[in-house]
Amino acid sequence: MIERTSSPDGQMFLEPDIELNMFWTNLGETDQEIIELYHAHGESEQFHSEIKSDMAWKDSLQASSIPTSLCLS
């Protein structure tokens, strides 16, 4: 649960903004295993983004017609 009493720009709320994140799954894994899988997926996305930005692929690939999958193979 996340409780916010002000907006990012410093505006105070009359009532706190409460955010609750709940997830349902029908996978046969335990709660902890699902959480670990979720975090691993996020790390994978972050690494992929960092690779593209470090190699300046985003700009160069948009200028060319070479698919990203070919560059990463």
C-alpha positions, 0 to 999 in steps of 0.5 A, spaced: 500 500 500 502 506 498 499 513 501 501 519 498 499 526 502 502 530 496 503 531 489 510 530 485 510 538 485 508 539 492 501 540 492 498 537 498 492 533 498 486 534 502 485 527 503 491 522 502 491 518 495 492 511 497 494 506 492 493 498 493 496 493 488 493 486 488 495 481 483 492 474 481 495 468 477 493 461 476 500 459 475 502 453 480 508 457 483 508 460 490 507 467 491 514 468 493 516 465 486 511 469 482 514 475 485 521 473 483 519 472 476 516 479 476 522 482 478 527 478 473 522 480 468 523 487 470 531 486 470 531 483 463 527 489 460 532 494 464 538 491 461 535 491 454 534 498 455 541 499 457 544 495 452 540 499 446 542 506 450 549 504 451 550 502 444 546 508 441 542 503 437 535 506 438 537 512 434 541 508 429 536 502 428 531 507 427 535 510 421 536 503 418 531 498 416 535 492 420 531 489 425 533 489 433 533 481 433 538 481 427 543 486 431 542 482 438 543 475 434 
